Amino acid sequence: MEGTMPPEAPVMGGMPAKPEKTSALAIVALVLSVIGVCCLIPAVVGMALGFVELNRIKSGDSSAKGQTVAKMAVIVGIVAIALNILSTIYLIYSGGFNFEFSTQS
């Protein structure tokens, strides 16, 4: 018959193989890295989780499908940390932070 797909090859036990899912840790790392553009701590945590997931993928403990997401989490985390540091330096030198306190009553 023309236009029909061949059946999936059965795996041990006669059930078709389930498709690999993207790792939840990689997704959480990316979300935290994106949130980290606004504040520093989620960026650091997201970048660290991205590195953890990359190491888990490298050792075979996690699905390789999440590798791209974990790499994006690390890259976005690094960019977010750099933006946070640069914006803090800018605010300090431009007078955006006023550290002078008046004690006069």
Secondary structure, 3 states (H helix, E strand, C coil): CCCCCCCCCCCCCCCCCCCCCCCHHHHHHHHHHHHCCCCHHHHHHHHHHHHHHHHHHHHCCCCHHHHHHHHHHHHHHHHHHHHHHHHHHHHHHHCCCCCCCCCCC
